[in-house]
C-alpha cells in the first residue's frame, strides 16, 4: 500500500531527509497505456500520492508534464 511504502521509506531515509518521487499521473490515457501493456499493478492517483507524502514531508517542488507525469521533492518535517 501507499502508506506502507512511505513508512518503509521513513525507516530507511537518507540523513538529508529529502525524498524525490516521479510517476505517471493516473488518468484515462495512462490507464489505457497500462492496460495495453498488460500491467495490472495498482496505481495511486497523483493527488493521493501528494496527500500521503505531505504527511511526512514538506513539499518543496511539484511539477506536472502534459498531465501525464509528475514529480515532487520533499524535505522531512
QUIZIBEL-V77298 format. One record per pair of residues at least 24 apart in sequence whose ideal C-beta (glycine too) atoms are under 10 Angstrom apart, sorted by the first residue. I is the first residue (numbers start at 0). J is the second residue. Records with the same first field share a line. If there is no record, write none. Layout:
I=J / J
This chain:
0=41 / 43 / 51
1=41 / 43 / 47 / 48 / 50 / 51 / 52
2=51 / 54 / 55
4=43 / 48 / 51
5=48 / 51 / 52 / 54 / 55 / 56
6=55
8=52 / 55 / 56
9=54 / 55 / 56 / 75
12=55 / 56 / 75
13=75
14=75
15=74 / 75
16=55 / 56 / 57 / 73 / 74 / 75 / 76
17=56 / 59 / 72 / 73 / 74 / 75
18=52 / 55 / 56 / 58 / 59 / 71 / 72 / 73 / 74 / 75
19=60 / 70 / 71 / 72 / 73
20=45 / 48 / 49 / 52 / 56 / 61 / 69 / 70 / 71 / 72 / 73
21=62 / 64 / 68 / 69 / 70 / 71 / 72
22=48 / 68 / 69 / 70 / 71
23=67 / 68 / 69
24=48 / 63 / 64 / 65 / 66 / 67 / 68 / 69
25=69
26=66 / 67
28=65 / 66 / 67
29=66 / 67 / 68
32=67
45=69 / 70 / 71
49=73
